[in-house]
Amino acid sequence: MLLAIEDLVVAYRLRTRPVRAVDGLTLSIEAGQRVGLVGESGCGKTTVARALLGILPTNGSIERGRILLDGRDLTRLSAAEMRAVRWRRIAMVPQSAMNALNPVLRVGDQLVETIRIHEPVGPARARSRAAELFERVGLEPRRLQDYPHQFSGGMRQRATIAMAVALRPQLLIADEPTTALDVLVQDRILTLLEQLCADLGLALLYITHDVPVVAELCDAVGVMYAGKLAEFGPLAEVFSAPAHPYTMGLLQASPKRITDRFELTSIPGAPPNLAAPPHGCRFAARCPFADDRCHALEPELISLNAQHAAACHYAGVAPKMRDAVASGEAWAQLQATMP
Amino acid sequence: MNAVLELVDVTRLFHVRGAQGAEGRIVRAVDGVSLTVRPGEILGIAGESGSGKSTVAELIVGLQTPTRGRILFEGEDLAGFNRQARKAFHRRAQMVFQDPYESINPQHLVRRWIEEPLLIHGIGTPADRTARVCRALDQAELRPAEIFLHRYPHQLSGGQRQRVAIARAIVLEPAFLVADEPVSMLDVSIRAGILRLLRRLRDEIGLTIVYISHDLSTVRYVADRVAIMYGGKLVEVGGADVVLGSPLHPYTRALLSAVPTLAVGGPRRPRVALLAGAPPPVFSCRFAGRCPQAMAVCRQREPALVEIAPGHAAACFLHSEASIPAGQEVRG
């Protein structure tokens, strides 16, 4: 196991009280595995990424849990030790490439600097590594001379990917790396990530709200809701036989094949306020199958098999729930009862 | 012709000033676009950033004026409108924008926000206006309307804000609505609700809608007809089923092949590979430099948008050169 997150709790201190953005997350990634982490905005997925890299905002802290990278608990490392992990073991491709690149420095210089800060190599060697990296991500080495503003959005994202893999990390975290890009550019970036993972044996944690992207790119998927893991498992299994009603809803809300007409369902309501999370299951208010038990008692992750788990009291009768969702009735009835 | 709105050979140029004394240049944001919006339809306009789709949106609600060409609203040229006619037009043509957080004044109650257009146009007594605001909220599925009247924007979710923006747009009972990326900022789980609302408004109050998006899957879901734009030009127009089900233009095909879908399993689908060619010379096909099927003619002349099958037009020599004699152009 490359990475094992165990019962991770991350809280932000806000004016009134602490808010647990991630509340008891358990998730693991094997070497070379591509894991998608999906959920709505505010569900905690970016906080997970920041906790893994040790770059939480100053008002955020890990309250509980362990992050084991090759067996070593990252939550116990000093800031200096964590700096040695960042970039070299775990690297990140951020949402906005513009934020990752310094606008007043040449892209090549930034890449060379990243390499030289972490490794004892001379400038000439670092520069030739930078050129190799550029070729690997599909950029012409002569563009190392350019400033970020001379790059298109897709090229900037390629440059940040080059920077992320510069020190040959084992795990790449990509946080919505294609949100700002057009579909054709997004497609090529996804192809690039896929190739890099295969060529370099990289594991990938791909964070997104875009379920179809995960379907195309990942081997496994974790679905987060309101700071908790709702479901985790092999991609094909979770997408063909989801066991959590939230996963079922997300899948119904995403297009299947664009060439044919399709129906989409929306999940009525909004995620709960994490400053005052509800008792019981956090999805209960939006769930068409919720009953008294769901509102009173928080569900544990229930294993459906060795790889697939869901945090739903009724995961055991998932096929029945799937039938009701497929008929389109489930949420329509709930919608009618909501203000 | 039976049209709510018609664009006749509309071009919109922008002069872009050069940086640090460099010479400026002219950007052809929209270039010779002819397009008809039929009553009661949802027309989707799709394309990548820079394709000109948002400029088209602004042109058809009168936020931009064409450099060349005419825009006809119910047969009348917008350019010929006097102040009064312009005001009447603005009452009938409304727009919903991408960002529900920026398009709503955070200090105004929902009621005041939706009522404002009625006040601007001097419509109704206070009691009438309240009734109309409530009806608009109800039509936007913010129910019961009374409880939303006295809420502030920060008390609403993103989806509710976009519904408030839609309520404000329909409170004047417009003839048509332009929605520019209305769901791209919203979470996936609530997008379908907004898109269904647009369809319902079309069905129930007969609203004509121009839906603009870079996201072909939402266009597929909501639109009756689809227009695909590339480089300021229309490259393909037709029923949503045919344009997105059996596309003719290589650009449409490439776009469609790049849209991620839920089809799980196996390697990623085969893509229509595009070339990284240089921009083609002026007066050739805009897409020629990237088109995997480009022919000699594509770099010599510009393909016109011609009807290839009934109701399905494409601007591509692959489909038009052999079958349609030059000069017989058909409007989309």
Interface residues (C-beta under 8 A of the other chain):
Chain A: E40 S41 D182 V183 L184 Q186 D187 L190 T191 E194 H209 D210 V211 P212 V213 A215 E216 L217 L235 A236 F239 S240 G249 L250 L251 A253 S254 P255 K256 R257 I258 T259 D260 R261 F262 L264 T265 S266 I267 P268 A270 P339
Chain B: E48 S49 R143 P144 I147 S157 G159 D187 V188 S189 I190 R191 A192 G193 I194 L195 R196 H214 D215 L216 S217 R220 Y221 D241 L244 G245 A254 L255 L256 A258 V259 P260 T261 L262 A263 V264 G265 R268 R269 R271 L274
